Every structure is written in structure tokens, then in C-alpha cells.
Amino acid sequence: MNDRHTPTPHPTGSASGPAPAFGIADPAGFGRGVFHERHPALIRRLCESNPYGPGQRSRLRELVAESASDTAVVRPPEETTPGRERWLAWGREYFGEPWRDVPFLWAESYFYLRLLECVGYFAPGPWQGVDPFAPMKAAELADPALEADTAWLDGLDRSEPAEAFRALLLASLYGNRADLGFRLVRDGGAEDGVPLLADDGEALWRHLSGRPPGDVHVILDNAGRELLADLLLVDHLLLTRRAESVVLHVKPRPYFVSDAVTTDVRDCLVRLSSFDGEAGKAAGRLREAAAAGRLRVEGDDFLCSPLGFGELPGGLRAALSSAALCVFKGDLNYRRLVGDRAWPATRPFAEAVAGVPGPLVALRTLKSDVVVGLRRETVDRVEAARPGWRTDGSQALVQARLEG
Ligand SMILES: O=P(O)(O)OC[C@H]1O[C@](O)(CO)[C@@H](O)[C@@H]1O
């Protein structure tokens, strides 16, 4: 059955094949808003917070104009951009086509590669390797309220194990509610206590507590507040031996504004260790875990690709296949997990992630159109109560496929 709300898809797709991919052409569509409102706001912000010269600024402005134009075509990466060959393959069908005709997920991912080219991230020189989003991330991490936000951890050891796990799981989930890209055009986000659209939290607890500890892989999303909450969950898993070891999968380069890279993990640990109480102790334990090889950071290039997790390359696929659990954080990872397509919201989650290996869970605040695995009653309820529920950040979910 189709949803009453039908988000605007990209025109590829057929009646018999997969649902159509979301696009950016429809004037009323979500993707168009990202290219026409969010990206211009982002570029203004970058130019305010980085001392870029005239060349960098004009290249950024051109990128925004070109990618939002109805006629400009997608150009291949610059000759010297690392990974150019891979991008030429990933974008074979799209280079030379108008931006407005390529799928939303591909276009958004490629936009961030081009943004890095514009500021000289790849070119030898003073801006090489400099994260354009670092000032925004640093401002979030400097928020004096962060320490008070973790005070609830003190005393958690007196809770039942299942309750303590649940509290940390929800903190990690809600940490995703308002990333920096999202806040460029919106305030707020999912409220604690609003019922989750889907909640496999109990099954997840049974999965983790009913087996010998194994390797847990966390496919991270945003730095800052969200990463702090993720690190606290990771510490809890290691401390309680629900995980033997944890791999944090960061992005290999700056991406989607606030996505975590290796230096963000370091910076969050530094911030966490300045906190009193349990949060500060967790930072010490995490450093020890890293020194002992129980906590590792990986940054596979695939994580900045426009591909779905069903297309994992061999090494990463093997690692995730043998994991006790893979945790996929956030909206973008969800889009890549289930396919950024206009699926019926009631499509079974397990069917949507069938090509992805390993037992897995998605912790996501909804910030874009795709969603699967919901009950019909849930869809009807939320449609009636909140027309913008798919993209306004007010809703969240925990969806698991654990037998995989
Ligand atoms: O940080 P998250 O949760 O992955 O959210 C990123 C989301 O933000 C957007 O870039 C714009 O809302 C989406 O297209 C994207 O999926």
C-alpha cells in the first residue's frame, strides 16, 4: 500500500524494479530545498568562519550556483583530486548531465567532494587537509552546557543493567537530532519522550546481553554533541563487556558539514576528559581501551562514497560480516542502508537491508524523506499529527535486523 504522503522521487525507476530514487528537480521536493536553501546558507557560513581568499570564495559561490541551476551540468572531479578514478566510475551516468537530473543522494555526496576542491583541501598548499567545517564543530564542542548535559550519568550504575543501556542508547539516538547542517535552516528536533516510530531497543538488549561479547562496529555520523553521546555508549559497552572491542568508523575527510573525522574523535575525548564525574572517567577508560587495541578508529574511503551499504567493498564487508553488531548512526547512513528511494513506509526493514551484512541497528532522527519498517497505524497517526514528520527532525527510530 502506498503512503498518503508521497515524497517526490527522482524519475528513474520502473513499476517492476526498485522504487524511484529521490531527486532534486521538484520545486516542492526536499532535495531541492537542500540545494537551494541549505547549501547557500552553508557557503555563507563557511565564508564567515574561514579566512578564505577571493579565489576560494568565488569557487564556492560558483559551485552553489551551478548545483542549483536548472541547466548546468555535473563536471567530473579535478585531475588531481584523490579518488578521481573511483568517482568517474560512480558517476559514469551523471557526468555531463544537468545537476537537476541526478539522484539526490549522489548529488549531495558529490557536492561535498566539490566543496573540498573549491577550498583547496586536496591541493598542496596552506589549505591542504584543513577541515572547512572545523570552526562550526569547535563552536559546538565549546558549548558550556555540554558538561551539565552529561550529569545524568552519575548514578547510572545504580540502575538495572537494561535500563542503563537503554538510557545510553537513547542519548546516542537523540544526539543525532540536530546536526550542524540541519541547524542551518531549522531549530530544535526530536524531543526526548516523543514515542519512537519504531523501537527495537529491547531486542537489541537481548541480542547484546545474551551472547559472549564480540566486536561492535559503530558507523558514526556527526561530531560534537552526537559523538560525545556515542562515545559514552561505547564506553558502556566496553565497560560492561557487552562488547569485546569497538571500531569507530569515521569519514576519511570532511563531509555533510558535521560528520565526524578522526580529529573529531580526538577533540571529543579531550572535551569529555575535562568533565567531572562519570563522563570524565569514561574518557580515561576510552583512551585506555584505544591503547589496548579494544577501541579503534577506521576511515574507509567508501564512507564518503555515494553508494549504498549493500555495495560495501570486500574488506569492509568482511569486517562488518563478522561483527557482533553494527550500529548505523543518523539520517545519511540510514539513506545508504535502506536505499534513498520512495519505498512504502511499511516495507519491512529486514527486506530493505537484505544486502547489508551482519546484525545491525539504525539509530536515526528523520531528516529526509525515506523511511521503511513502520506499522500502518504508526504512519497514519504521524501523518495526521505532523505533516512534515519525515523531514522536520521531530521523529526518531531504533530499527534492528539482528539475525543477519
Ligand atoms: O547528520 P545526519 O543525521 O546524517 O543528517 C544528514 C541529513 O542532512 C541532510 O543533508 C539535509 O537535511 C540530509 O540530506 C541528510 O541525510
PDBQT file of the ligand as one rigid body, heavy atoms in Angstrom, charges set to zero:
ROOT
HETATM    1  O1  LIG A 501      23.621  14.098  10.067  1.00  0.00    +0.000 OA
HETATM    2  P1  LIG A 501      22.589  13.192   9.531  1.00  0.00    +0.000 P 
HETATM    3  O2  LIG A 501      21.649  12.695  10.581  1.00  0.00    +0.000 OA
HETATM    4  O3  LIG A 501      23.157  12.079   8.731  1.00  0.00    +0.000 OA
HETATM    5  O4  LIG A 501      21.697  14.051   8.582  1.00  0.00    +0.000 OA
HETATM    6  C1  LIG A 501      22.158  14.462   7.350  1.00  0.00    +0.000 C 
HETATM    7  C2  LIG A 501      20.974  14.834   6.542  1.00  0.00    +0.000 C 
HETATM    8  O5  LIG A 501      21.001  16.204   6.374  1.00  0.00    +0.000 OA
HETATM    9  C3  LIG A 501      20.741  16.486   5.045  1.00  0.00    +0.000 C 
HETATM   10  O6  LIG A 501      21.973  16.735   4.431  1.00  0.00    +0.000 OA
HETATM   11  C4  LIG A 501      19.910  17.642   4.837  1.00  0.00    +0.000 C 
HETATM   12  O7  LIG A 501      18.882  17.603   5.748  1.00  0.00    +0.000 OA
HETATM   13  C5  LIG A 501      20.115  15.238   4.520  1.00  0.00    +0.000 C 
HETATM   14  O8  LIG A 501      20.101  15.251   3.189  1.00  0.00    +0.000 OA
HETATM   15  C6  LIG A 501      20.975  14.257   5.192  1.00  0.00    +0.000 C 
HETATM   16  O9  LIG A 501      20.526  12.977   5.080  1.00  0.00    +0.000 OA
ENDROOT
TORSDOF 0
